[in-house]
Amino acid sequence: MDGKRINFSLDAAQRADAREAIRILQAAGWSVENPLSVAAQIAVGRGAVHERTLLMVAADRFLKDCLRRKLRKRSVDFYESKLNPFLLDHSDAYLDDFDRPAVRAWLMGLGVSDATRAGYLRALGAFWGFCMAQDPPLCRANPTDGLKLAVVMVEREVALFSVGEVERILANAGDYTAAVVLMLFAGVRPGEIRMREKLPMVWGDIDFKARSIRIGGATAKTRVARVLEGLPPVLWEWLRALRVEDKAKPICKYQLKYLPRYLRGVWEANKWGELRWPQDACRHSFATYHIAAFKSVEKTSLILGHEGKARLLHQRYRGLATSDQARKFFEIKPILISNG
């Protein structure tokens, strides 16, 4: 059997059962040339024998299943990057070679931060969970079950743009302006507008009459289409000013991963110093200012596509901006703003 081997180890009770089974078979006229193989087959039926699966084989199945289920590329890359070091260190090992202390020892031996180590544990847990969920299971037990690491998880600080930074970004975003408007005033993710592996959002996805925006399932992070409604008036002022009549035309003709590089070039050319561009700052800015302006975490979470997570948004974003700051944010008009 490719990549597998059989363990014929039987305890005393199982050996007795096997001998009795062989005696019955022989009494029935069966010719048993290899009693041990018969005993093993009987034991398989009783669950005494387990087909051992190579770690490499199981990991390949797991990653192929991730692709089959159409997980986000970011998720697949995460699992692959975290599993690869473990596979390299245990290239000839079988799933059942590991118990909880062995996995903990490997994790604690990594020269990484506590947060990164927790990521490795999360990936290994998903991997062994997949192996246990197969029919039949690929291993006897999940060695990551109940595994706790002495790590300190530091909550990432929410980074947002000030009103002044938003004004300067919008005034200098060039061909990226419509995309920036959607990220800042509707909380749309960059990957829902323009990413290489996804279909781009087009102007036809924006319904000016109904004042709604459709996020397609192919581009949504959750792979579930959603419609954004109840969006702030300033968004529609900007979109009307930028509107393109060709509904098939993409909102942004470039991949949004190039946006920070483009803006850094503008900042450097104008000698404005270093551009501050924290991760997810546009979306965080929208959430923070929207909660401060409209006083409804539920409404904000609905727009963000975080139904059922209103409490999380309340804890993360509420109180980070004042009502006056939020008012100024949602009053940034689509006019030529001075670059000074």
C-alpha positions in Angstrom: 0.0 0.0 0.0 1.5 3.2 -1.2 2.7 5.5 1.7 1.2 3.2 4.4 2.1 0.1 6.4 0.2 -2.3 8.6 0.9 -2.7 12.3 0.3 -6.4 13.3 0.8 -5.9 17.0 -2.0 -7.7 19.0 -2.5 -7.9 22.7 -3.1 -11.2 24.5 -6.9 -11.1 24.2 -6.7 -10.4 20.5 -4.2 -13.2 20.0 -6.6 -15.6 21.8 -9.5 -14.4 19.6 -7.4 -14.9 16.5 -6.4 -18.5 17.5 -10.0 -19.3 18.2 -11.0 -17.9 14.8 -8.4 -19.9 13.0 -9.5 -23.1 14.8 -13.1 -22.4 13.7 -12.0 -21.8 10.1 -9.9 -25.0 10.1 -12.8 -27.0 11.5 -14.9 -25.7 8.7 -12.5 -27.1 6.2 -10.6 -23.9 5.4 -6.9 -24.3 4.4 -5.0 -21.6 6.4 -1.5 -21.3 5.1 -0.7 -18.1 6.9 -2.6 -18.0 10.3 -1.0 -14.6 11.1 -2.5 -12.9 8.1 -5.9 -14.3 9.0 -5.5 -13.1 12.5 -4.6 -9.7 11.3 -7.6 -9.5 9.0 -9.9 -10.6 11.9 -8.2 -7.9 14.1 -8.8 -5.3 11.4 -12.5 -6.0 11.7 -12.3 -5.4 15.4 -10.4 -2.1 15.0 -7.2 -3.5 16.4 -5.1 -2.7 13.3 -4.6 0.8 12.1 -3.3 1.9 8.8 -0.5 4.4 9.5 -0.4 7.4 7.2 2.7 9.3 6.3 2.7 12.9 7.4 3.7 14.1 3.9 0.8 12.2 2.4 -1.7 13.5 4.9 -0.5 17.1 4.4 -0.9 16.8 0.6 -4.5 15.6 1.1 -5.2 18.5 3.5 -3.9 21.2 1.2 -5.7 19.7 -1.8 -8.9 19.7 0.3 -8.4 23.4 1.1 -8.2 24.2 -2.6 -11.2 22.0 -3.3 -13.2 23.9 -0.8 -12.1 27.1 -2.4 -10.6 28.7 0.7 -9.1 32.1 0.3 -5.6 32.1 -1.3 -4.4 33.9 1.9 -5.7 31.0 4.0 -4.2 28.3 1.9 -0.9 30.1 1.9 -1.0 30.4 5.6 -1.6 26.7 6.1 1.1 25.8 3.6 3.7 28.2 5.1 3.1 26.9 8.6 3.0 23.2 7.7 6.2 23.2 5.5 8.7 23.7 8.4 7.0 20.9 10.3 7.1 18.6 7.3 10.8 19.3 6.6 11.7 18.5 10.2 9.7 15.2 10.1 9.9 14.1 6.4 9.7 10.3 7.2 7.3 10.5 10.1 3.8 9.1 10.4 0.8 10.9 11.9 0.7 8.6 14.8 4.3 9.3 15.7 3.2 12.5 17.5 1.7 13.1 20.9 0.9 16.4 22.6 4.4 16.7 24.3 6.1 16.1 21.0 4.2 18.8 19.2 4.6 21.2 22.1 8.4 20.6 22.1 8.6 21.3 18.4 6.6 24.5 18.7 8.6 25.8 21.7 11.8 25.1 19.8 10.9 27.6 17.1 12.8 30.8 17.1 9.7 32.9 16.5 7.5 35.3 18.5 4.7 34.0 20.7 2.1 35.3 18.2 3.7 33.5 15.3 4.1 30.3 17.4 0.3 30.5 18.1 -0.2 30.6 14.3 1.8 27.4 13.8 -0.4 25.7 16.5 -3.5 26.9 14.7 -2.4 25.5 11.4 -1.3 22.2 12.9 -4.7 22.0 14.8 -6.6 22.5 11.5 -4.4 19.9 9.8 -4.9 17.2 12.4 -8.5 18.0 12.7 -8.9 17.3 9.0 -7.1 14.0 9.4 -9.4 13.0 12.3 -12.5 13.9 10.3 -11.7 11.5 7.4 -13.6 8.3 7.0 -11.8 6.3 8.3 -9.6 8.7 10.3 -6.0 9.0 9.2 -4.7 8.9 12.8 -5.7 7.7 16.2 -5.8 11.0 17.9 -5.3 14.8 17.5 -2.1 15.7 19.4 -3.1 19.4 19.3 -6.3 18.9 21.2 -6.1 20.7 24.5 -2.5 21.9 23.7 -1.9 25.2 25.4 1.2 27.3 25.0 2.4 29.9 27.4 2.1 32.8 25.0 1.0 36.4 25.5 -1.3 37.5 22.7 -1.0 41.3 22.2 -4.1 42.8 20.6 -3.2 44.7 17.5 -3.8 48.4 17.8 -6.5 49.8 15.5 -4.7 52.2 13.1 -6.8 54.8 11.3 -6.2 57.9 9.3 -6.8 61.4 10.6 -9.2 63.6 8.8 -6.3 65.6 7.4 -4.6 62.5 6.1 -7.8 61.4 4.4 -8.1 64.8 2.7 -4.6 64.6 1.4 -4.9 60.9 0.3 -8.1 61.7 -1.7 -6.6 64.7 -3.3 -3.7 62.7 -4.6 -5.0 59.2 -5.3 -5.2 59.7 -9.0 -6.6 56.7 -10.9 -7.1 55.0 -7.5 -9.5 57.6 -6.2 -12.8 55.7 -6.7 -11.4 52.7 -5.0 -10.1 54.8 -2.1 -13.6 56.4 -1.8 -15.2 53.0 -1.5 -12.7 51.8 1.1 -12.9 55.0 3.2 -16.7 55.7 3.0 -18.1 52.2 2.6 -15.6 50.0 4.3 -15.1 47.9 1.2 -12.0 45.6 1.3 -9.3 46.1 -1.3 -9.7 42.5 -2.4 -13.4 43.2 -3.1 -12.5 45.9 -5.5 -9.4 44.8 -7.4 -7.1 41.8 -6.8 -5.2 39.8 -9.4 -6.9 36.4 -8.8 -10.5 37.9 -8.6 -12.9 39.5 -10.9 -12.7 43.3 -10.4 -15.6 45.4 -9.2 -17.1 47.3 -12.1 -19.2 50.5 -12.2 -22.3 48.3 -13.0 -22.0 46.9 -9.4 -23.0 50.4 -8.1 -26.7 51.2 -8.3 -26.9 55.0 -8.1 -30.7 55.0 -8.2 -31.1 52.5 -5.3 -28.0 53.8 -3.6 -26.6 50.4 -3.1 -23.4 48.5 -3.9 -23.2 44.8 -4.8 -20.2 42.8 -3.6 -20.1 39.6 -5.7 -19.5 36.2 -4.1 -16.4 35.7 -6.3 -14.8 38.7 -4.7 -16.3 38.7 -1.1 -14.0 37.5 1.6 -16.6 35.1 2.9 -17.4 34.0 -0.7 -21.0 35.1 0.0 -22.5 38.0 -2.1 -23.8 40.9 -0.2 -25.5 44.3 -0.9 -24.4 47.4 0.9 -27.2 49.8 1.7 -27.7 52.7 4.0 -24.3 54.2 3.1 -23.4 57.8 4.1 -24.4 60.6 1.7 -20.8 61.7 1.2 -20.0 58.4 -0.6 -22.6 59.1 -3.3 -21.3 62.7 -3.7 -17.9 61.3 -4.5 -19.1 58.5 -6.7 -21.3 60.8 -8.7 -18.3 63.1 -9.3 -16.2 60.1 -10.4 -18.9 58.2 -12.2 -18.1 56.3 -15.5 -21.0 55.5 -17.8 -19.4 52.3 -19.1 -20.8 49.8 -16.5 -18.4 47.1 -17.6 -15.4 49.3 -16.7 -13.5 48.3 -13.5 -13.7 50.7 -10.6 -9.9 50.6 -10.5 -7.7 49.6 -13.4 -4.7 48.7 -11.2 -4.3 46.1 -8.4 -4.8 47.9 -5.1 -1.6 46.4 -3.6 0.2 49.1 -5.7 -1.7 52.0 -4.1 0.7 52.6 -1.2 3.7 52.5 -3.5 2.0 55.1 -5.8 1.2 57.4 -2.9 4.7 57.1 -1.4 6.0 58.3 -4.8 3.6 61.4 -4.6 4.7 62.1 -1.0 8.4 61.8 -1.9 8.0 64.1 -5.0 6.3 66.8 -2.9 8.8 66.3 0.0 5.9 65.7 2.5 7.9 63.2 4.5 7.2 59.5 4.9 3.6 58.3 4.1 1.9 56.5 6.9 -0.1 53.6 5.6 -1.0 51.1 8.3 -2.5 47.8 7.3 -6.3 47.9 6.8 -6.3 51.6 7.8 -9.0 52.6 5.3 -11.5 50.0 6.6 -10.5 50.7 10.2 -11.1 54.4 9.6 -14.5 53.8 8.1 -15.6 51.6 11.0 -14.3 54.0 13.7 -15.8 57.2 12.2 -19.0 55.5 11.2 -19.7 54.2 14.8 -18.8 57.7 16.2 -21.1 59.5 13.7 -24.1 57.2 13.6 -24.0 55.6 17.1 -25.0 52.2 15.8 -22.6 49.4 16.0 -25.2 47.1 14.5 -25.5 49.3 11.4 -21.8 49.5 11.0 -21.3 45.8 11.4 -24.0 45.1 8.7 -22.2 47.3 6.2 -18.8 45.7 7.0 -20.3 42.2 6.5 -19.8 41.3 10.2 -23.3 40.3 11.1 -23.4 38.7 14.6 -20.1 40.5 15.6 -21.5 43.8 16.8 -20.0 43.3 20.2 -16.6 42.8 18.7 -16.8 46.0 16.8 -18.1 47.8 19.8 -15.0 46.7 21.8 -12.6 47.5 19.0 -13.7 50.7 17.5 -16.0 52.6 19.8 -14.4 55.6 21.5 -11.5 55.9 19.1 -12.9 59.0 17.5 -15.1 61.9 18.7 -18.4 62.9 17.2 -16.7 66.1 15.9 -13.9 64.2 14.1 -16.5 61.8 12.6 -18.6 64.7 11.4 -15.6 66.3 9.7 -14.7 62.9 8.1 -18.1 62.5 6.5 -18.1 66.1 5.3 -15.0 65.7 3.1 -16.4 66.9 -0.2 -15.3 65.8 -3.7 -13.5 69.1 -4.5 -9.9 69.9 -5.5 -8.2 69.9 -2.1 -5.0 71.8 -1.7 -1.9 69.6 -1.6 -0.2 71.9 0.8 
